Amino acid sequence: MGLTNSAFEYFQKILKEAEKFKFPIREKTFFDTAIRNHYENPTTELLEFFLNPLETHELGEVFWQAFCDVVIAKTKLSPKQTLGQIESIERECMTHSSNRIDLVIETDLHLLLIEAKIYHSQNNPFEDYEIYAEKRANHKKISGFILSISGKSEAKNWLGISYQQFVNAVRPYLAEQMLTNPMNKWNLFAR
């Protein structure tokens, strides 16, 4: 049984009235990007936010390019090779054994696992992370990274990167962005 014209118009009017109660999307603030108490959690949240070129920071691939630069400099990849284009970024990615990988970046070519360490030992279940990655990778190259203050990795087959190396790689890209978009608050915060 269909609605009569008057009933349809009545419900259409109610929906139109309800539109004025819709809340606009709130712009993210610094506190939205890093709100957890433990050192590694806010760091991972910031990495997820800034590495994602589609986030609201309007910095595009600045952090992703810098991360790629560090990886290429520390590995046997040639500068012409690439880690690919980001397809997804996941924070606290749960393995099949309920362990959590700090950050998983999937590109069209690679599956990247990142553990962020600050004042904590590297006693993670890396083997479980690798088993999870092998099941998920779908023929993509798997790489593991430990981002830490020292830049050293105690895990077999995981590359160590220091926060300082990453920051040094980001700086020139942020400087370039500052020239093209000087009023970007996220550029100022990132610096």
N, C-alpha and C positions, 0 to 999 in steps of 0.2 A: 504494500500500500504506500503510495507516494505522498509527499507533503503537498499541501495546498500552497498556492502562491502566497497567501497571507502568512502562513506558518513559516515558509521559507524566508520571506522578507523579515519576519520577526527575528529568527535566529541569525540571519545575516547582520541585522542591526546590532544584536547582542555581541557578536564577534567583532564588529567594527568598534564598538564601545570598549571592549576588552583590550584592544590594541594599545590604548593609551596607558595601560598599566604594565606594559612590557618594559623591563629594565634594559637600558642600553648596556652593551658589553663594556665592562670596566677595564680600563687600561692596566696592565701589570705594573707593579712597583718593585723596588729592590726586595722588599720583604716577601713578595710572592715567589721570587726566584730562589730563595735560600732561607727556609724557615725552620729547619730541623736543628736540634741542639748538638748532635754529635758532629765533630769536625768533618768527617768524610761525607756525611749526608748533604750539608749545604754546598760543599764543593761539587759533588756529583750533580746536584740540582742546577748549579750555575753552568757546569759543563753542558748538561743537556740543553739548557736554554740557549746558550751562546753558540754551540755547535750546530744547532738546527737553523738552517738558512730561512726557514719559513716562519720562525718565531717573530714576535712583534718588535724585536730590537731594531729592525730595519738595517742591520749590518750585513745582510746577505751571507756570503760564504767566507767572511773574514776569518773566523775561528777555524772553520773546516780547512781552509787553504793553509793556515798556519800549522795545524795538526799534520796535514799531509806533508808539508815541508819538513817537519821534524822527523816523521817516519821515513821519508825518502833519504834524508841525511844520515839516519842511523842504520839503515838497512842496505841491502845490495840492489835496491830498486834504482833504476836510472831516472833522472829528472823528467824524462819523457813519459815514464810510466805513471799511472795514477791509481788512487784507491777507489776511484769511481764516484758516482753521484749518490748522495744519501737518499735512501728509500724510507728508512725508519730509524728512530732513536728511541731506545727504551731504557729507563732507569729502574734499578732494582729488579732486573729480569730474573724470574724464577726458573730454575732448572727442573728437570723431572724428579730430582731428589729433594726439592724444596730449598735448595741453596739459592743465594741471590748474587747475581753478577751486577756490579755497580752500574755499568753502562754498556749497552750493546748497540752498536751502530751497524746497520745493514745497508750496504751500497749495492749497486748493480753488479759489482765484481767481487766484493769482499764481505766477510762477517767479522767485525772487529769487537773484541771483548776488552773492556777497560776496567781495571781496578784502581780506584783512587785511594792512596794511602797517606795519612797524616798522623804521625806519632803512633803508629800501630804496626805490629809485626805482620809479615806476609805469610800468614798461616791459613790462607783460604783453601778450599777444596778445588784446586786448579784442575785436577783430573776430571772431576764432575763437570766443571765448566766446559772442558774440552769435549767430553762425551755429548753434552747438550748441544754444543756448537756443531759437532759432526752430524747430528741428527737434523739440525735445522738448516745447515748451510746450503743444501741443494746444489752441490758442485761449486760453490763459491770458495775462494781462498779464505782460510781462517787465520786470524792473527790475534795474539793476546798481548796486552800492554799493561804495565804497572806504572801508573803516574804517581810519583812520590817526590819527596823533598830531595832525596839523594840521587834519584834517577837510576837506582840500581834495582835489578830484579833478582830475587832469590828463587824464582820458579823456573823450571826447565821450559824452554821454548817460549818464554814470555819476555818481551823487550821492555827494558826499563827506560822511562822518560822522566826527566825532572820537570818540576813546575817551572823552574827558571828557563829551561830550554823552550818550553811551550810559550811562556810569556815573551821571551826574546823574539820568537817567530811571529807572534801576534802584533807586536808593536808597530812594525812598518805598515802593516795592513790597516791598523787603526789610525795611524797618522794620515794615510791616504784618504780614509773615510772621513776624517775630520775636515779635510779640505773640501770634499764634495758635499758633506752634510754637517756643518759645524754646530747646528742646534740639536743634534741627536743626544738626548740624555743618556742613552745606553752606551754610547761611545765614551762619554765622560766617565760613567761608572766603570766601564770595562778597563779604562786606562788606570 
